[in-house]
Amino acid sequence: MLGLAAVACAASLNAQALPETVVKAEMIRRFPEFVEWPAAALAAKDDIVLCFSASHPFGSTLDGLGKGPRVRSRTVQVRELKKGDGPDGCHVLYVAQADQLLLDRARQLPILTIGDQADFCHAGGVINFRVVDGRVRFEIHIGQARKVGLKLDSQFLRLATVVFGGRPWP
């Protein structure tokens, strides 16, 4: 529950109080607290791997993401992909607008895909950031999450501004 409060707090931070990229990066780091992957995609002893596409806007903000607290008793690793790299080994994948071909490769895999562009969820992404009234918010495509075998916490779904693709609570 503490993690849920942290995501809610990060989401409600005024984008001017902290740079938008800092707020988004911290939210990306915390999202795995509310996701359950299929056993074949995340074995009991695996680290959680956060991947960022080659054109990501986060710069040096990523430097400290792997040093934070454990997530679901797992260490967090951060990987910056290069042009042409695939999403293999990623559990979470931020896809920049310039790297949409990477989303095409990832949307059939059990990966929590995250972006921040119009129609990201409709293009096969799971979570899309939006800035609304100066605050970072997010929308979720629950149908896409289910399609790739991800289970999202119902309390987490309640924080989304929009939930696409089916009933959020079975």
C-alpha positions as CSV (number, residue, x, y, z in Angstrom):
1,M,0.0,0.0,0.0
2,L,2.9,2.3,0.7
3,G,4.1,1.9,-2.9
4,L,0.6,2.8,-4.2
5,A,0.7,5.9,-2.2
6,A,4.1,6.8,-3.6
7,V,2.9,6.4,-7.2
8,A,-0.2,8.5,-6.4
9,C,2.1,11.1,-4.8
10,A,4.5,11.1,-7.8
11,A,1.6,11.4,-10.2
12,S,0.2,14.4,-8.4
13,L,3.5,16.3,-8.2
14,N,3.3,19.5,-10.1
15,A,5.5,19.2,-13.2
16,Q,7.1,22.5,-12.3
17,A,8.1,21.3,-8.8
18,L,10.2,18.5,-10.3
19,P,11.2,18.1,-14.0
20,E,8.6,16.0,-15.8
21,T,11.2,13.5,-16.7
22,V,12.2,12.9,-13.1
23,V,8.6,12.3,-12.1
24,K,8.0,9.9,-15.0
25,A,11.2,8.0,-14.4
26,E,10.3,7.5,-10.7
27,M,6.8,6.3,-11.7
28,I,8.3,3.8,-14.2
29,R,10.5,2.5,-11.4
30,R,7.5,2.0,-9.1
31,F,5.1,0.6,-11.6
32,P,6.5,-3.0,-11.3
33,E,5.2,-3.0,-7.7
34,F,1.7,-3.4,-9.1
35,V,2.3,-5.9,-11.9
36,E,2.4,-9.7,-11.9
37,W,4.3,-11.3,-14.7
38,P,3.8,-14.9,-16.0
39,A,6.2,-17.3,-14.3
40,A,8.0,-17.9,-17.6
41,A,8.7,-14.2,-18.0
42,L,9.9,-13.5,-14.5
43,A,11.4,-16.4,-12.5
44,A,11.4,-16.3,-8.7
45,K,15.1,-15.1,-8.5
46,D,15.2,-12.8,-11.4
47,D,15.9,-9.1,-11.2
48,I,13.4,-6.7,-12.7
49,V,14.9,-5.1,-15.8
50,L,13.7,-1.6,-16.7
51,C,14.6,-0.9,-20.4
52,F,14.6,2.5,-22.1
53,S,14.5,2.9,-25.9
54,A,17.4,4.6,-27.6
55,S,15.7,8.0,-28.0
56,H,14.4,8.2,-24.4
57,P,14.3,11.7,-22.9
58,F,15.5,10.8,-19.4
59,G,19.3,11.4,-19.7
60,S,21.2,11.2,-16.4
61,T,17.9,10.8,-14.5
62,L,18.3,7.0,-15.1
63,D,21.6,6.9,-13.2
64,G,20.0,6.5,-9.8
65,L,17.0,4.3,-10.7
66,G,18.8,1.0,-10.1
67,K,20.0,2.2,-6.7
68,G,16.6,2.6,-5.1
69,P,14.8,0.1,-2.9
70,R,14.0,-3.4,-4.0
71,V,10.7,-4.0,-5.8
72,R,8.8,-7.1,-4.7
73,S,12.0,-8.3,-3.1
74,R,13.9,-8.0,-6.3
75,T,16.8,-5.8,-7.4
76,V,16.1,-3.4,-10.2
77,Q,18.4,-3.1,-13.2
78,V,18.3,-0.3,-15.7
79,R,19.2,-0.9,-19.3
80,E,19.4,1.7,-22.0
81,L,18.8,0.1,-25.4
82,K,20.7,1.2,-28.5
83,K,19.2,1.6,-32.0
84,G,18.4,-1.9,-33.3
85,D,18.4,-3.6,-29.9
86,G,15.4,-5.8,-29.2
87,P,13.3,-6.0,-26.0
88,D,14.6,-9.4,-25.0
89,G,15.1,-9.6,-21.2
90,C,13.1,-6.5,-20.5
91,H,10.2,-6.6,-18.0
92,V,9.4,-2.9,-18.3
93,L,10.1,-1.0,-21.5
94,Y,9.8,2.7,-22.1
95,V,9.3,3.4,-25.8
96,A,10.1,6.9,-27.1
97,Q,8.1,8.2,-30.0
98,A,11.0,8.0,-32.3
99,D,11.4,4.3,-31.5
100,Q,7.9,3.0,-32.3
101,L,9.3,0.0,-34.2
102,L,10.4,-1.3,-30.8
103,L,6.8,-1.3,-29.6
104,D,5.9,-3.4,-32.6
105,R,8.4,-6.0,-31.5
106,A,7.4,-5.8,-27.8
107,R,3.7,-5.7,-27.9
108,Q,3.4,-9.5,-28.2
109,L,5.7,-10.2,-25.3
110,P,5.0,-10.2,-21.5
111,I,6.5,-6.7,-21.1
112,L,5.0,-3.7,-19.4
113,T,5.3,-1.2,-22.2
114,I,5.2,2.5,-21.4
115,G,5.2,5.6,-23.5
116,D,4.0,9.2,-23.6
117,Q,2.5,10.0,-27.0
118,A,-0.9,10.2,-28.4
119,D,-2.5,6.8,-29.2
120,F,0.3,4.8,-27.5
121,C,-2.2,2.5,-25.8
122,H,-4.1,2.1,-29.1
123,A,-0.9,1.2,-30.8
124,G,-0.3,-1.8,-28.4
125,G,1.2,-0.1,-25.4
126,V,0.1,-0.8,-21.8
127,I,0.6,2.5,-20.0
128,N,0.7,6.0,-21.5
129,F,1.8,9.1,-19.7
130,R,-0.2,12.4,-20.1
131,V,0.4,15.7,-18.4
132,V,-3.0,17.1,-17.3
133,D,-3.1,20.5,-15.6
134,G,0.6,20.4,-14.9
135,R,0.5,16.9,-13.3
136,V,1.8,13.7,-14.7
137,R,-1.0,11.2,-15.1
138,F,-1.3,7.9,-16.9
139,E,-3.8,5.8,-18.8
140,I,-3.8,2.0,-19.0
141,H,-4.8,-0.4,-21.8
142,I,-6.0,-3.4,-19.6
143,G,-6.8,-5.4,-22.6
144,Q,-3.2,-5.2,-23.9
145,A,-1.9,-6.1,-20.4
146,R,-4.1,-9.2,-20.3
147,K,-3.2,-10.1,-23.9
148,V,0.5,-10.4,-22.9
149,G,-0.2,-12.1,-19.6
150,L,0.3,-9.2,-17.2
151,K,-1.9,-8.8,-14.2
152,L,-2.3,-5.3,-12.8
153,D,-3.3,-4.5,-9.3
154,S,-6.9,-3.2,-9.1
155,Q,-5.9,-0.4,-6.8
156,F,-3.3,0.7,-9.3
157,L,-5.9,0.6,-12.1
158,R,-8.0,3.1,-10.0
159,L,-5.1,5.6,-10.2
160,A,-5.3,5.7,-14.1
161,T,-7.2,8.6,-15.7
162,V,-8.5,6.2,-18.3
163,V,-8.6,2.4,-18.6
164,F,-9.0,1.1,-22.1
165,G,-9.8,-2.4,-23.5
166,G,-12.3,-4.0,-21.2
167,R,-13.5,-4.1,-17.6
168,P,-10.7,-3.2,-15.3
169,W,-12.0,-5.4,-12.5
170,P,-13.1,-8.9,-13.3
